[in-house]
């Protein structure tokens, strides 16, 4: 949570642009150049360092296979500093992948396929051909999506969206898979990597859903718009086996060398989620979600959700010359509501104000609660929650937990990173999983991270990935 905006996330909607294949038109380049800085802001900025350089080289190598442009330098390939599993490309030669998704991969060929698949969508002009629609994934969307009879509820969902992603048809996904596999073979990679990463992504989505107590995946993610069904994985495996390939390189060693030490999960600069706790060492604040809520951090906000549909967002930023009443009014207006009566209070020594609104919806009334905190001159943070009518008290523990970090506490906030290690004599999946920087489901986390099937056996000298504390 970088806290750059006043209200919630300002989502960027990538509109279709006219593409010419082969070649990148002037219109494509102009479109991409204008969209690029907005996408960087939306996804936490570009990740810097040797990992970013490596991803750029691989992305440019696979991108030239599309024929959109013949020079690698014509493609801008960016490793995004985001803890979401996501990848996409837009007209103009701009290609993106998040560090979280890269960490799930196990070799260079898998990385090349994901990037090639996204480039395939652009090369095939899928965005221009499909019906324009958006799949909005953000705070409150789970409940609000079912109760669209209220402008306030609908706008709450939209205001909390951290990303806008658009889905493709099943036929378009198949075509992009085919193109990605073709690009792999042309670049000298093993086409079988396509099925491997699709299988890993499906396993990761299932694991994330189970850890959060849901039946569906945590959005927004690559698989939310690119579902890796068993049929799709089998099709990719069949296509890969039939594609002639002079070389079938995987680039596993180069890949593992490159990602060793890369940040994983939350970046300390955006705050750290540990269970139900959130702490932001740079902003000097902390809070704890109520029991039953899971947290998802993003560059713009922290989202919390419970199984019964109650959801909240923690966000904020600078508002020079303002006060709590003015800030509260702007939040309500920003989500389509009228300013609600404000109850001034102090929470953990912080000046605060709380207001509530009841909205009538097609499925009954719901309560929205807004708590605003003044951390300093022109610096405000807020909790915005939505719950079924009469149940807004579920947010009371959360509202009461917002506080400043104690002296010295910021230095105790830890972040995670990828560590590549060699399997030693006596090591097992259980013993290596015990080193993962998590308190739950370590074995499942380890096997999914490394693309290992249940009951797999490790060989001495093999290299595997761990997620460890920095």
C-alpha angles and dihedrals in degrees: 000000000000095000097216100141132066101229121012132312118320100219122216117221113202107216122203118269129198109260129192120210121234103029137023111265125217088250090054093051093047092049093050094046091053095045097044100077092045092052091048090054092046093052101043098268131277119316109236131212140050094321090060091049091050094050090048092054094048092045093051091047093055095037095061088060089070094067093228088119131355099215119077089216089064089073124075107207116186132191104212123218094229133125093219128100099243143134132169144153132214132198115281097055097286116146127179139188130171123236089236092060092044090054090057091058123090104202144014094260091061090052090049092051095052091049092043091051091055092046087051090061089056095043091051091047091232093157091058094045102047129079108269110249139136133225103212115203118180148103116328092006093115094061098027093053089068097044106050095151092097127067090208092056094046092047092048089059093047094045091053096050112118096185138021113211127174126218126228128216120262090252091052091051090052091050092049090049090052092049092047091052090048091051090050092055093046091052093050097254127134106263090209088076087079093069092040095058093041089055092048091049092052091051092048092051091051091048093049091050092050094047090052093044094245136125093220134052128273108261147259096038139137091255093050086074098020103047111196100214119180087251091055093049091048091048091051091050091050093047092047092053091052097048114098109233126181089199132023103196120167100185091212097152094047090047095050091046090052099050097042106120096014117146116260132196111351124013111226088229087064097040131262130263117207111175106303094343126096122191128176111195096189095048092039097228139118142180140172127226119230119262112283095032125114122205132222119188123208135173091263107034148348116253124203127191137177130202093252091061100259109139140176143184130212113205143131146134144176125337108168116210094009135120134211094268093051093045091049091050091052092051093051092046090047091060094045101264137115120254109273126217109278125224109205116217144145122246119193089340093309122122107244145165131206129201134170137200131192116213126193114226137176090263096043138282124322132192124228118196127192124193117184125195127197107213096173144328106325093352117116136167129186147191115219114188137177126198139155112282113285094018102084090107086080085082095055095093090048094048090048094049098062107113146145118268113257119245109284093012094103090063090057094059108108132199131200134242140184115262121190112207138174121244108246130201109286094022119131136176089262095050094046092044088054087067093059113115095241136094097217141049093359095162093052091045091051097047095045092047090054098039092242123156121230111281094019118160123223124221124219108259096026115132119231137175126247130182107225139169117269 
